[in-house]
Amino acid sequence: MELDFILKKPIAHRGLHDENNPENSIPAFHAAIACGFPIEMDIRLSKDGKIVVFHDDTLSRMTGANLSVIDCSFEDLSVLRLTGSQERIPLFSDFLKEIDGKVPLLIEFKNMPSVNTKDFIRLAAEELKDYRGEYAVQSFQPFYMRAFKELRPDIPVGILATEESTKADFNNSPIWRIKARAVRNMSFNNSVKPDFISYHFKGYPNKATEKFTGNKLAWTVRSPEDEAYARQYADNIIFENYLPKIHE
């Protein structure tokens, strides 16, 4: 499967964000486009089934509201502002219209245990049906990627992984250590058959990454020194907080 579009240039993590342009905001995405960087971004569902572009389970870090995204309708979310700016949480459909194929996208499906997997994936696939730009999808949740691949076998899917997870990463599940081990080892790769993996750069190399013979991304790289390390093992990087060189 063709993957050059997510391998050629460093990928801007949640857009090219800084103190003036909040992460996962339209200005951060415009900044990435202006520099020619592909965009990594996050999607999740609101209470009323709208797909929004937002990373965290809760709204506190980015908006100051002590609420979970899944407990809010999009109307509730639309009155909030990102990190003291005038920027709002974007609808996924509005985001796609704004980007309009100008740069490739790497779309992360956030894990939502209270949401039906097939419903989430179906809604996202429906919104992407008429999108003409280049994109790939990824998730820490392998069953999301397997479900997406069933609906859109023509789109590259990737598994996200890390060596270090916390109980909070798994919604305080009593079996979080088992789940963390499965993430670390990418235990469902044989079932999902991902087209690429996206591993935390500090976790390279390990048995799981060495075993995988496809393309590899490294996240989240925050300095030239980190990039130099990551590029020993990965085909491309997902970055923030500095501007990497684009090698044509």
C-alpha positions in Angstrom: 0.0 0.0 0.0 1.2 3.5 -0.9 2.5 5.3 2.2 4.9 7.9 0.7 2.6 10.8 1.7 3.2 10.2 5.4 6.9 9.3 5.1 8.4 12.1 3.0 8.0 15.1 5.4 7.9 15.4 9.2 4.3 15.4 10.6 3.1 18.3 12.8 1.7 16.9 16.0 -1.8 18.4 16.5 -0.9 21.0 13.9 1.9 23.5 14.1 0.9 24.8 17.5 2.5 27.3 19.8 1.6 29.9 22.4 -0.5 31.8 19.9 -2.1 28.8 18.0 -3.6 26.2 20.3 -3.1 22.5 19.5 -5.8 21.0 17.3 -7.0 24.4 16.3 -7.7 25.8 12.8 -4.8 28.3 13.1 -2.4 25.5 14.1 -3.5 23.6 11.0 -3.1 26.6 8.8 0.4 27.1 10.1 1.3 23.5 9.3 0.0 24.0 5.8 2.0 27.2 5.3 5.2 25.3 6.1 4.2 22.2 4.0 4.0 19.8 6.9 1.5 16.9 7.0 -0.9 17.2 10.0 -1.5 14.7 12.8 -4.7 15.3 14.7 -7.2 13.6 17.0 -10.9 12.7 16.8 -13.5 11.7 19.3 -17.3 11.8 19.8 -19.5 14.3 21.6 -22.5 13.2 23.6 -24.8 13.8 20.6 -22.6 11.8 18.2 -20.7 14.6 16.5 -17.1 13.9 15.7 -14.8 16.7 17.0 -11.1 17.4 16.7 -9.8 17.2 20.3 -7.2 15.1 22.1 -8.0 14.7 25.8 -10.9 12.8 27.4 -11.6 15.8 29.6 -11.8 19.5 28.8 -9.9 20.9 31.7 -6.4 21.2 30.3 -7.5 22.9 27.0 -10.6 24.9 28.1 -10.7 25.0 31.9 -14.1 23.2 31.9 -14.2 20.4 34.4 -16.2 18.0 32.1 -15.6 15.1 29.8 -16.1 15.5 26.1 -18.4 12.5 25.9 -20.7 14.2 28.4 -21.1 17.3 26.3 -23.2 18.0 23.2 -21.5 19.8 20.4 -23.5 22.9 21.3 -22.0 22.7 24.8 -18.5 22.3 23.3 -18.9 25.1 20.8 -19.2 27.8 23.5 -15.7 26.9 24.9 -12.5 28.4 23.9 -9.0 26.8 23.6 -6.4 27.9 26.1 -7.6 31.4 26.5 -7.8 32.1 22.7 -10.8 32.8 20.6 -10.5 29.4 18.9 -13.2 26.8 19.3 -13.1 23.0 19.2 -13.5 22.1 15.5 -16.0 19.8 14.0 -14.3 17.0 12.1 -16.4 17.8 9.0 -15.4 21.5 9.2 -11.8 20.5 9.6 -11.8 18.4 6.5 -13.4 21.3 4.5 -10.7 23.6 5.8 -7.8 21.3 5.0 -9.2 20.3 1.6 -6.3 18.1 0.6 -3.7 20.8 1.0 -1.4 18.5 3.0 -1.7 14.8 4.0 -3.5 13.9 7.2 -2.7 11.4 10.0 -5.9 10.9 11.9 -5.8 9.4 15.4 -9.0 7.8 16.7 -9.0 8.3 20.4 -10.0 5.4 22.6 -13.6 5.8 23.8 -14.6 2.8 25.9 -18.2 4.0 26.4 -18.8 4.3 22.7 -19.8 1.5 20.4 -16.7 0.8 18.2 -18.6 0.1 15.0 -20.7 3.3 15.4 -17.6 5.5 15.9 -15.8 4.0 13.0 -18.8 4.1 10.7 -19.4 7.7 11.4 -15.8 8.7 10.8 -15.7 6.6 7.6 -18.9 8.3 6.4 -17.4 11.8 6.9 -14.2 10.8 5.1 -16.1 9.1 2.2 -15.9 12.1 -0.1 -12.6 13.6 1.2 -10.2 13.8 -1.7 -7.0 14.5 0.1 -4.4 11.9 1.2 -4.8 10.5 4.7 -4.0 7.6 7.0 -5.6 6.6 10.3 -4.1 5.3 13.5 -5.1 4.4 17.0 -3.9 2.8 20.3 -7.1 0.8 20.0 -6.4 -2.1 17.6 -10.1 -3.0 17.2 -10.8 0.5 15.8 -8.2 -0.1 13.1 -9.5 -3.5 12.3 -13.0 -2.1 11.9 -11.8 0.8 9.8 -9.9 -1.5 7.5 -13.0 -3.6 7.0 -14.9 -0.5 5.8 -12.0 1.2 3.9 -9.4 -1.4 2.9 -7.9 1.2 0.5 -6.8 3.5 3.4 -3.5 2.9 5.4 -4.1 2.0 9.0 -1.5 2.2 11.8 -1.1 0.9 15.4 0.0 3.4 18.0 2.1 2.0 20.8 4.4 3.0 23.7 6.5 1.2 26.3 5.2 3.4 29.1 1.5 3.5 29.9 -0.4 4.5 33.1 -3.5 3.3 34.8 -5.2 6.6 33.7 -4.4 5.7 30.1 -6.8 2.8 30.4 -9.6 4.7 32.3 -8.4 3.1 35.6 -9.2 -0.4 34.4 -8.4 -3.1 37.0 -6.6 -5.0 34.3 -4.7 -2.0 33.0 -1.3 -3.7 33.3 -2.4 -6.5 31.0 -3.7 -3.9 28.5 -0.5 -1.9 28.8 1.5 -5.0 28.0 -0.6 -5.6 24.9 -0.1 -2.0 23.8 3.7 -2.2 24.4 4.0 -5.5 22.5 1.5 -4.5 19.8 -0.1 -7.9 20.5 -2.9 -7.6 18.0 -0.8 -6.8 15.0 -1.3 -10.3 13.5 -5.0 -9.7 13.7 -5.1 -6.2 12.4 -2.3 -6.4 9.9 -1.4 -2.7 10.2 0.2 -0.9 7.3 2.5 1.0 9.6 3.3 1.4 13.3 3.6 4.6 15.3 5.8 4.1 18.4 7.0 6.5 21.1 10.4 7.4 19.9 12.1 6.6 23.2 10.8 3.0 23.0 12.8 2.3 19.9 14.3 -0.3 19.4 12.6 -3.2 21.1 11.5 -6.7 20.2 8.1 -5.6 18.9 9.4 -2.8 16.7 12.2 -4.9 15.4 9.7 -7.7 14.6 7.5 -5.4 12.5 8.8 -5.2 9.0 6.6 -2.4 7.6 7.0 1.4 7.8 7.6 3.0 11.2 6.8 6.4 12.6 8.2 7.9 15.9 6.3 10.2 18.2 6.4 12.8 19.7 9.8 14.3 18.8 10.6 17.7 20.4 14.2 18.5 19.5 16.8 18.0 16.8 18.6 15.6 19.2 15.4 13.5 19.7 14.9 13.5 15.9 18.5 12.2 15.3 17.8 9.3 17.7 14.4 8.5 16.3 15.6 8.5 12.7 18.0 5.6 13.4 14.9 3.4 13.7 11.9 5.1 12.2 11.0 6.1 8.7 9.5 9.4 9.8 8.7 11.5 12.8 5.7 13.2 14.4 7.0 16.4 16.0 6.2 19.5 18.0 7.9 22.5 19.7 10.6 23.0 17.0 10.8 23.1 13.2 12.5 20.1 11.7 14.1 20.3 8.3 12.2 19.0 5.3 14.3 16.7 3.2 12.8 16.5 -0.3 
